[in-house]
Amino acid sequence: MKYLSLMLIITTVIGCKNNTQKDIKPSSENEKLISFFVGTYTDSLSEGIYSYSLSNSGNIKKIKLAAKTENPSFLAKSADGKFLLAVNEINSVDSMGTVEAYRITGDSLAFMSRQSSGGAHPCFVGVNKNGFVLTANYSSGNLGLFKLNKEGDLSDLLDKKQHYTNNHVEKGQWEPHAHSAYFINDSLIVSADLGTNDLWFYTLDTVQNKLKGTIVETLRIGVNPKPGPRHIAFQPQKDWMYVINELNSTIALIKKGENGKYMVQSSVSTLPDGYSEKSFCADIHISKDGKFLYASNRGHNSIAIFEINQESGELTAIGYESVKGDWPRNFALSPNNNFLLVANQRSENIVSFKRDKVTGLLTFLEEINVPSPVCILF
């Protein structure tokens, strides 16, 4: 009996020791938490926008449902960080979607205002330092312009610009599908249209609160095969932009020519050599130091990693990291750029990776179940 009791004690101690080693985490005293928000599709288990935390060791933890709302598929923050903007990717409000504003208090959101987005199925929202807000309405193929005041109230729709199929669009091209819209600076705007294969440039009149005229110019990204421009990333130290193309899985380098107009300089594949299965690009981001570019592949289910040549802007593929899930939609770099988080829509998980700032490569850390995640916002 004494022998049996001794063995039980030894087994229990060893078991406890093993469990402690397996689940070891930084002490709460050293743990610094960064809150972030997750936009989702609400056609299954999700109820809206959720708040999560990321620790300084890369651990992800769910906090709560921050806002109950329908299909908040894309999120953005005001320049001062006080407000969150979200689009509701629907067409049920007079055949239009909506855009909402929330006040941010820590990991909580307080609803402030809502307006029609100006078109059906808005899939993108952006805001500049002066509070002007842009929505890209996918199904309608147009942009909506609003203004957010200091109290978090959205104006009525100030202006709307409809994309269209130009004369130079070849037979069989899709109808317009505005997929994103960015403020290049205080007065210049660029929108990527997946349907027309163009970048559409506008100027913003801050006196009349209008998008001036029709367009400044359009830039054809390509024709055969149809690229389908989706999102854009801007090199922070240079006047370069990179367009990720959903339909042919490429990234185009865009630069200004001597005439002041933007031009396509080159294009690279986001897929490894020899890969022939179907895959569709989604998101694109550049590290703060401007040295590395990341892109998500839906189908290949990877993050493609590129090094940026600081003289020419050309991209060199240096790795393809599995996202440990299915259909990586949006992803985000943490504010300190130490981590990269991926939202896998179909496998319903968010995965965290440690990022090596010297090599740009990623190392898997952990994953957490999240219902239909499609956007991550720090």
C-alpha positions in Angstrom: 0.0 0.0 0.0 2.8 2.4 0.9 4.5 1.5 -2.5 1.2 2.2 -4.3 0.7 5.5 -2.6 4.2 6.6 -3.4 3.8 5.7 -7.1 0.5 7.7 -7.2 2.2 10.7 -5.6 5.1 10.5 -8.1 2.7 10.1 -11.1 0.6 13.0 -10.0 3.7 15.3 -9.5 5.1 14.3 -12.9 1.7 14.8 -14.6 1.3 18.3 -13.0 4.8 19.2 -14.1 4.2 18.1 -17.7 0.9 20.0 -17.9 2.6 23.1 -16.5 5.4 22.9 -19.2 2.9 22.3 -22.0 0.6 25.3 -21.1 3.4 27.7 -20.0 2.5 31.3 -20.7 4.0 34.7 -19.8 3.0 35.9 -16.4 0.2 38.4 -16.3 2.6 41.0 -14.9 4.6 40.9 -18.1 1.7 40.4 -20.5 0.8 43.5 -22.6 -2.4 43.2 -24.4 -3.4 45.0 -27.7 -7.1 44.9 -28.5 -8.3 44.5 -32.1 -11.6 44.2 -33.8 -12.9 41.5 -36.2 -15.5 42.1 -38.9 -17.5 39.0 -40.0 -20.2 37.7 -42.2 -23.3 37.1 -40.1 -25.0 34.4 -42.3 -24.1 31.6 -39.8 -23.0 31.9 -36.2 -21.6 35.4 -36.1 -23.6 38.3 -34.7 -21.4 41.2 -35.8 -18.1 42.9 -34.8 -16.0 41.2 -32.1 -13.2 42.4 -30.0 -10.1 40.3 -29.3 -6.7 40.8 -27.7 -3.2 40.0 -28.8 -0.5 39.5 -26.2 3.2 40.4 -26.6 3.8 36.6 -27.0 1.3 36.3 -29.9 -1.5 34.8 -28.0 -5.1 35.6 -29.2 -8.0 35.8 -26.8 -11.7 36.6 -27.5 -13.1 39.5 -25.4 -16.7 39.9 -26.5 -19.2 40.8 -29.1 -18.5 44.5 -29.5 -21.4 45.4 -31.8 -24.4 43.4 -33.1 -24.7 44.3 -36.7 -25.3 42.7 -40.1 -22.3 41.6 -42.3 -19.7 44.1 -41.1 -17.2 42.9 -43.8 -14.7 45.7 -43.7 -13.6 48.0 -40.9 -11.5 51.2 -40.7 -10.5 53.7 -37.9 -10.6 57.4 -38.0 -7.2 59.1 -38.0 -7.5 60.0 -34.3 -8.4 56.4 -33.4 -11.6 57.5 -31.7 -14.1 56.0 -34.1 -14.6 52.8 -36.0 -16.2 52.7 -39.5 -17.9 49.5 -40.7 -19.7 48.7 -43.9 -22.7 46.4 -43.9 -22.3 44.3 -47.0 -26.0 44.0 -47.8 -28.5 45.4 -50.4 -31.6 45.3 -48.3 -31.9 49.0 -47.5 -33.6 50.5 -50.7 -31.3 48.0 -52.6 -28.3 49.6 -50.9 -25.9 48.7 -48.1 -25.0 50.9 -45.1 -22.0 52.4 -43.4 -21.9 52.8 -39.7 -19.8 54.7 -37.2 -18.9 53.6 -33.6 -17.1 55.3 -30.8 -14.2 53.2 -29.6 -13.6 52.9 -25.8 -10.9 50.4 -25.2 -12.2 47.1 -26.5 -15.8 48.3 -26.6 -17.9 50.0 -29.4 -20.8 52.4 -29.0 -23.1 52.9 -32.0 -23.1 56.6 -33.2 -24.7 56.8 -36.7 -25.6 54.9 -39.9 -26.1 56.0 -43.5 -26.9 54.4 -46.8 -23.6 53.5 -48.5 -24.7 54.8 -51.8 -24.9 51.4 -53.5 -25.4 47.6 -53.0 -23.0 45.3 -51.1 -20.4 47.8 -49.9 -17.1 45.9 -49.3 -14.7 48.6 -48.3 -14.5 51.8 -46.2 -11.7 54.3 -45.8 -11.4 57.6 -44.0 -8.8 60.4 -44.2 -7.4 62.7 -41.5 -10.0 65.3 -42.3 -12.9 62.9 -41.7 -13.9 62.3 -45.3 -15.2 58.7 -45.7 -15.3 56.6 -48.8 -17.3 53.4 -49.5 -16.7 51.0 -52.4 -20.0 49.4 -53.4 -19.2 46.1 -55.1 -22.5 45.1 -56.8 -23.4 48.7 -57.9 -19.8 49.4 -59.1 -19.7 52.9 -57.5 -18.2 55.0 -54.7 -20.0 56.9 -51.9 -18.5 60.0 -50.2 -19.4 61.0 -46.6 -18.0 63.1 -43.8 -17.5 62.1 -40.1 -17.8 64.9 -37.6 -16.0 65.1 -34.3 -19.0 63.6 -32.5 -19.0 60.5 -34.6 -22.0 61.4 -36.8 -21.9 60.5 -40.4 -23.2 63.0 -42.9 -25.8 62.2 -45.5 -24.3 60.9 -48.8 -22.3 63.9 -50.1 -21.5 62.5 -53.5 -21.6 59.3 -55.6 -19.4 58.2 -58.5 -20.5 55.5 -60.8 -17.9 53.4 -62.6 -18.8 52.2 -66.1 -17.4 50.2 -69.0 -15.3 52.4 -71.2 -15.0 52.1 -74.9 -11.6 50.5 -74.5 -13.1 47.6 -72.5 -13.0 44.5 -74.5 -16.1 42.4 -75.2 -16.9 40.0 -72.4 -15.6 42.2 -69.6 -17.6 42.2 -66.4 -19.8 45.0 -65.2 -18.1 47.5 -62.8 -17.4 46.1 -59.3 -15.7 48.8 -57.2 -13.7 46.8 -54.6 -11.7 49.4 -52.7 -11.1 53.2 -52.5 -8.1 55.0 -50.9 -7.0 58.5 -50.1 -3.5 58.8 -51.7 -3.4 62.3 -50.2 -5.8 65.0 -49.1 -7.1 65.6 -52.6 -6.3 62.5 -54.7 -8.3 59.2 -54.5 -7.8 55.9 -56.2 -10.3 53.1 -56.5 -9.6 49.5 -57.7 -12.4 48.1 -59.8 -12.4 44.3 -60.2 -14.9 44.3 -63.0 -13.4 46.9 -65.4 -9.8 46.0 -64.6 -9.0 49.7 -64.0 -7.7 52.0 -61.3 -10.0 55.0 -61.2 -8.5 58.3 -60.0 -10.6 61.1 -58.6 -9.8 64.5 -57.0 -11.6 65.6 -53.8 -13.1 69.1 -53.6 -13.0 69.8 -49.9 -14.9 73.1 -50.3 -17.9 71.6 -52.0 -17.4 68.2 -50.5 -17.6 66.5 -53.8 -15.5 64.2 -56.0 -14.6 66.6 -58.7 -15.9 66.0 -62.2 -16.0 62.4 -63.4 -12.5 61.0 -63.2 -9.0 62.3 -63.5 -7.9 59.2 -65.4 -8.2 55.5 -65.4 -5.3 53.0 -65.5 -5.8 49.7 -67.2 -4.2 47.0 -65.1 -4.4 44.3 -67.8 -6.8 42.4 -70.0 -5.9 38.8 -70.8 -6.3 37.0 -68.5 -8.4 39.5 -66.6 -6.5 40.5 -63.5 -9.4 41.8 -61.3 -7.7 44.5 -59.2 -8.9 44.3 -55.6 -6.8 46.1 -53.0 -3.8 48.4 -52.9 -0.8 48.8 -50.7 1.4 51.9 -50.6 5.2 51.8 -50.0 5.6 54.1 -47.0 9.0 55.6 -48.0 8.4 55.8 -51.8 5.7 57.1 -54.2 4.9 53.5 -55.3 1.7 51.5 -55.0 1.1 47.7 -55.4 -2.2 46.4 -56.7 -3.2 42.8 -55.8 -5.2 41.2 -58.6 -7.8 38.7 -57.5 -8.5 36.8 -60.7 -5.0 36.1 -62.1 -3.2 36.0 -58.7 -0.7 38.7 -59.5 0.7 41.9 -57.9 1.3 45.0 -60.1 3.8 47.6 -59.3 2.5 51.1 -60.1 4.7 54.2 -60.4 4.3 57.8 -61.7 5.7 58.4 -65.1 7.5 61.6 -66.2 4.1 62.9 -67.3 2.8 62.7 -63.8 0.4 59.8 -64.6 0.6 56.4 -62.9 1.8 53.5 -65.0 2.1 49.8 -64.6 5.8 48.9 -64.2 5.8 45.2 -63.7 3.7 42.3 -62.4 4.6 39.1 -60.4 2.7 36.0 -59.5 1.6 35.4 -55.9 1.8 31.6 -56.4 4.8 29.3 -56.4 6.1 27.9 -59.6 4.3 24.9 -60.8 1.1 25.5 -58.8 -1.9 25.1 -61.2 -5.0 24.8 -59.0 -7.5 27.6 -58.7 -6.6 30.4 -56.4 -7.8 33.9 -55.9 -5.9 36.8 -54.2 -7.5 38.8 -51.4 -5.4 41.2 -49.3 -2.1 43.0 -49.4 0.1 44.8 -46.8 3.6 46.2 -46.6 5.7 46.3 -43.4 6.3 49.7 -41.8 9.9 49.8 -42.9 8.9 49.3 -46.5 11.1 46.2 -47.0 8.6 43.4 -47.2 5.2 42.8 -48.9 2.6 40.2 -47.9 -0.3 38.9 -49.9 -3.1 36.3 -49.2 -4.0 33.5 -51.6 -7.4 31.9 -51.3 -7.2 28.4 -52.7 -3.4 28.0 -52.3 -4.3 29.1 -48.7 -1.1 30.9 -48.1 0.6 34.2 -47.3 3.0 35.0 -50.1 6.1 36.9 -48.8 8.1 39.3 -51.0 11.2 41.4 -50.5 10.9 44.9 -52.0 13.9 46.2 -53.9 14.5 49.6 -52.3 15.8 51.1 -55.5 13.5 49.8 -58.1 10.4 48.6 -56.2 10.5 45.2 -57.8 9.3 42.2 -55.8 11.2 39.0 -55.1 9.3 36.1 -53.7 11.1 34.7 -50.6 8.4 32.4 -49.1 4.9 31.0 -49.0 3.5 30.4 -45.5 0.5 28.1 -45.0 -2.4 29.9 -43.2 -3.4 26.8 -41.3 -6.9 27.2 -42.6 -9.2 27.8 -45.6 -9.8 31.0 -47.6 -7.6 33.6 -46.1 -9.6 36.8 -46.6 -8.1 39.8 -44.8 -5.0 39.9 -42.7 -3.2 42.5 -40.6 0.2 43.4 -39.2 0.2 44.2 -35.5 1.0 47.9 -34.7 4.6 47.0 -33.8 4.9 44.7 -36.9 6.0 41.8 -34.7 3.0 39.7 -35.6 0.8 38.9 -38.6 -2.8 37.8 -38.1 -4.9 36.0 -40.8 -8.6 35.8 -41.0 -9.6 32.4 -42.6 -13.2 32.8 -43.7 -14.2 29.2 -44.5 -12.3 27.4 -41.8 -13.5 30.0 -39.3 -10.3 30.7 -37.5 -7.8 33.5 -37.0 -4.1 32.4 -37.0 -1.2 34.4 -35.5 2.3 34.3 -36.9 5.5 35.7 -35.4 7.2 38.0 -38.0 11.0 38.2 -38.3 11.7 41.8 -39.0 15.1 41.0 -40.5 14.1 38.3 -42.9 10.4 39.1 -43.3 9.5 35.4 -42.8 6.7 34.1 -40.6 6.5 31.5 -37.9 3.2 29.9 -36.9 2.2 30.6 -33.2 -1.5 29.7 -32.6 -5.0 29.8 -33.9 -8.4 30.6 -32.4 -11.9 29.7 -33.6 -13.8 32.8 -34.9 -17.2 32.7 -36.8 -16.8 33.7 -40.5 -13.9 36.3 -40.0 -13.3 38.6 -42.9 -11.5 41.7 -41.5 -9.0 42.4 -38.8 -8.5 45.9 -37.5 -5.9 47.0 -34.9 
